[in-house]
Amino acid sequence: MLQKLDVDLWEQAMRVVTHLRPVEYARLTPDLIVAFASPGFATVLPQPTAVIEGQALSDVLWEFAGLEDALTAVFQQERPIFTLERINRTQAAGGSRYFDFHVTHLSVPEPGLLLVAEDVTAWGALEQELVQERNELDLLQRRLAQANEQLQRLDQMKSLFLSMAAHDLRSPLTAVAGYTELLQKNGEMVSPTKRSEFLTIIQTQVKRLNRLIDDILNLDQIERGLLQIERLPVDLNQLVQNTAADFAYLVARNQHNLQTNLTEDALVLPIDESKMQQVLYNLLSNAVKYTPRGGEIQVTTRREGETAVIEVADTGLGMTAEQVSHLFELYYRSDEVRSRKIQGTGLGLFIVRSLVEAHGGTISVQSEPDAGSVFTISLPL
């Protein structure tokens, strides 16, 4: 009679607990056999089964496999409780439920263990969301840190660019000012030949200034996505010839041999003449800059199907494959160029590629150290 009363009290207590909180429960024997399970206990099993009572705990809940010593310690009251938290159960209808399993010592209705499965789905889902948000926050923080590093590098490169641009602008201005002052003060003493030479130098340096300003303005338009191409029919051969003629003074001063190999095919195509001239100017400027005194520079045009091709080749320093891979990046200048103290802003080739691609064309380069470089532009006719 007393044992029956204990059982009734125990089951009544479990019903009260179940009513107060979403839990399922089971009574375990000392050897971890399920002696009794609540009606809904099957919902917490990874593989629902109609027969629960009489089975070993590890057979119905695999999470407890290998934990026999810890559960025995609870039964022997060597530890007050054993807990497994946030056990996930995927539902047949979709979604997941989360359970916390608590095992405590049980004295009535007979010695054993009480296993309580507490439904903590609401907390589990919230924790999952918090973990996901924390991971997303960590990812955003890492991206922000990377962006800050890039901004710092960009800021440093822009500072370097400003100093180099100031130097590049000052050099032609100094030449213009010097030769102008010479003609003003000693004009009557300068021979017609020298006067013509000085005026050519002034004109060349003024064009150089204009190109540098165009580079800066185009860079601003490219970075803001506002670059505009005004297409009109242009004779590409004539454009190449006129641009090469602008380098006559620099070529002569550096004792370069500049050759233009123009195709007999008519290469008239819709392009922005000023911007394509800027492309050629930058490529020829680099060829002059990086080709040693007495070297050769060749500009070639040809037609390949429905494509107009321009090649600018030189016998200059050349580049490694690593340098070529970074060649068209904004502000890029190799360590070798810096060590040789060759002036430049690192804008030219970035702008060249941007302008060529804005025309629907492509640009490529072939180069080897000490073997010169060949830049190839392809434009649709």
N, C-alpha and C positions, 0 to 999 in steps of 0.2 A: 504493500500500500504506500509506504514512504517513497519507494523508488518511482511508483506511478506519479505521485505528487511532484517529485523532483522533475520528472520529464515534462509534466504539464506546465510547471513554472518556467522551465527553460524555454519551451516552445513559445509560451506567452511572451516571455522577455524578447525573444527573437522577433516575434511579430511586431512588438512595440518598436524595436530598433528599425525594422524594415519600414514601418510606417513613417518614422521620423526622418530617415535618410534612405536614399536609393541604394540598398545593399542586398546582396545575396549571401547566403552563409552555408556552411557545412560543418558537421561534427566529424572529427577524425579520431580513430583509435590510436593508442600509443605506437603501434607499428605502421601508422600512416595509411590506414585503409579508410575510405569514406563510409562512415556508419550511417549518416543521415545528410540529406541535402535539401535545401529550400526548394519550393516548386519552380522558381525561375533560375535556379543555379546553372542550368544547361546553357543559358544565354552568355555566360562568361567563359565557356569552354572554347578552345580554338577549333575543335571538331565536335559539334553537338552530338550527343548520344542519348538514347532512351534509357540506358542502364548506367547509373552513376554509383549508386550505393553498392558497396562490396568490392569496388575497384580500388586499386592502389592510387594514391594521390598523383604520382608522377605519370600515371597512364592517362589521366583525364586532364591534367594541367602539366604540360611538359616543362614549363618554366621552373617547376620544383625539382626536376631531376638533378641529382647530385647535391641536393641541399638537405639530405637526411640528417646529417650531424647537427646542423643549425636548428632544425625542427625538434630533434631529440633534446637539445639543450633547453628549448622552450618548455617542452613537456616536463623535464626534470627541474624546471624553474631556475635554471642557471642563467637564463636571460629572460627578460620580461616579455619581449615581443619580437617577432620577425616580420619584416615588411618588404614587399616587392611593389615598386611604384610605377605608375603610368604604363601598364601592360595594355598594348594595343590589340583591339579586336576589329577586324574588317567585317562589316555587315553585308549580308547577301543583297540587300536593297541598295547598297552603296554607302559610302561614308565609313566612319570609324567610331568606336567607343573606347574609352580608356577606363581601366580599373586599377585600384590600389588593393593589393592583397595583404591582409594583416592576420597573423597567426599568433594566438595567445593560449595560455594554459587553461584547461577546463576541468573543473572538479565534479560538476553535476551535469547530466544525471549520472554520469560515471566518468572516471578519470580519462582524459584524452586531450584533444586540441580543438580549438574553435578557429575555423577559417572564415574570415569575413572578406567578401569581395565588394568594395565600395565603388560605385559608379561615379567617376570624376571626369566624365566626358567634357562637361562645361569648362572645368579647370584645365583639362588636357588640351582642348582646342585653343583655349586662351594662351596657354603656355607655348603651343606650337606657333600661334600667330606672333607671340612676343619674340620667340626664337627667330622666326622668319624675318620679322621687322628688324631685330638686332643684327641679323646677318646682312640684310639689305642696307642697314645703316653703316655697318662696317665696310661694306662694299663701296657705298657712296663716299665714306670718309677716305678710303684708299684712293678712289678715283679723284677726290678733291685734292688729296695730297699730291697725286701725280700731276693733276692739272696745275697746282701751285708750283711744282717743280718745273713744269714746262713753261709756265708764265715767267718764272724767274730766269730760266735759260733764255727765253725769248726776249725778256727785258735786257739781259746782259748782251744778247746778240744785237738788239736794236741800239743799245748804247755804243757798241763797237761799230755798228753800221754808221751811226751818226758821226762818229769820229773819223771813219774812213771816208764817208761822203763829204764831210767838211774838207778833208785833205784833197779829195778828187775835185771838188769845186774850186778850192783855193789855187790848185796848180794851174789850170787854164786861165783863171782870173789874173794870177801873177804874170803869166806870159802876155796876156792881152794888155795889162797895165804897163808892163815893162816896154814892150815894143811900141805901144802908143806914145808913151812918154819920150822914147828915143826919137820917134818921127816928129813929135811936136818941138822938141828942143834942138834937134840937129837935122831937121828935114832937108835943109839946103845942102848939107854935106853928104847926104846919103845918095848913092848912085841909083839910077832908075832900076837896075837889076836887083840891088839890095832892097829898094823900096818895095818892089813887087814881091820879093821873098818874104819881107816882114808882113806885108798885108795878107799874104797867103797863110802865114803862121797865125795871124790874128783871126782870120776867117775860120781856119781849122779849129782853133781853140774855142771860138764862139759856138761852132757846131757841136763840139764836144760838150760844152756847157748845156746846150739845148738837149742833147741826148741824155745827159745825167738827170736833168729836170724831168724829161719825159719818163725815164725809168721810175723816178720817185712817184710821179703822178699815176702812172699805170699800176704800180704796186698798190697804191691806195685803192684804185678802182677794182683791182683783182681781189684784194682782201675783203672788200665790201660787196663783192658780187655785182658790181656796176659797170664792168668793162663793156664798152660798146664798139662794135665793128661796123664801119661804114664801107660797104662793098661797092667798088666801081671797077670796070674793066681796066686792067693794068698789064702792060707788057713786061713780063718778068725779066726777060733778058736785058731790057733797057734799065730796069730798076737795079739789077745787079751791077751793070756797067757804071751807072751813075754813083752808086754807093762805093764801089771800088775806087772810082776817081777821087772821092773825098779823102781817101787814105794815101794819096800820092805823096804828100809831104812826110807823113809818119813812116811810110815804107822806105822812102829815100833816106830819111834820117837814120833808120835802123839797118840800112843796106840789105833790105829784104828783096826777094824776087817775087813780085805779085803777078800772077797770071790769071786771066779769065778765059775759061774754055766754054763758050756759049754755043748751044745747039742751034742748028739752022731751022729747027721746027719753031713755028709760032707758038709762044707760050703766053697767051693772053687769057687771064683768068680773073674772076671777081674777087678782089681782095681789098683790104684797107691799106693803101699805099704807104702811109706814114708809119703804120705799125709794123708792116712787113719790112720796111726800110730799117726800123729800129731793131728788128730781129737780125738782119744782116749786119748792121753796125756793131751789135754786141758780139756776134761771132767773129767778125774781122778784128775787132778791138782785142779780143782774147787771143786770136792767132798772132797778132803783132806783139802783144804783151808777153806771151809765153814762148815765142820762137826766138832763138838766139840770133845775134847779129849775123847777117849773111844767109839766113835760112830761107826756105821757100814756102809760099802760101799760094794755094790754087783754089779758085772758085769755079765750079762746074755746074752747068745746067743741062738737063736732058728731059726727054719725055718718055714715060713708061706707061703705055696704054692710055688711060684717062687720068694719069697723075703727072704733075710737074715735080721734078726733083732738083734740089739745090744741094750741092756738096761744098763744104768749106774744109779744106785739108791743109795741114801745116806740118812742118818738120820740127816741132817744138818739144817741150819737156815730156809730153805724154803723161799717161796716168795708169795707176794700177786698177784692177777690177774693183777693189774696195772703194777707191776714190770715184770711179765711174758710177757705182751704185748710189752715191750720195750727190752726184754732180748737179742735179736739178733741184735740190732742196734749197729753201729760202735761207740766205745768209751763209750757205756752206762755203768754206774755204779750207783746203787741206792744210795739214801741219807743214808739209813741204813748202807750200806757197808762202805760208807765214814766215817760215824760217829763212826763206830767200828774200823776205821783205818786199814782195811784189804787191803793189797797191791794188785794191779792189774792194767793192762793197758786198760782194756775195749776192747781188740782186740779179745780175745780167742773165744767167742761164735759167733761173726760175722764171723770169719775165719772158724769156725766149720761148720756153715750153708752153707757158700760159697763152701767149699770143698765137703760137702755131696751132695749138689745140682749139683755140677760139675760132680759127679759120677752118676747123674740121680736119686739120692735118696732123702729122706725127713727126717727131724728131728722135733720132737715135745717134749714138756715138760709138766709134770703135777707136781704141787707143791702147798703147803699150808704153811702159816707161822708156824714155829716151828714143821713142820711135814715132813721135808725133801723134796727132789725133785727126779723125775725120768725122765731121758732123754732117748728118744727112737729114734734110727736110723733105717731106713728101706732102704735096698739096693737091687736093682734087681739082681737076680742070672743070 
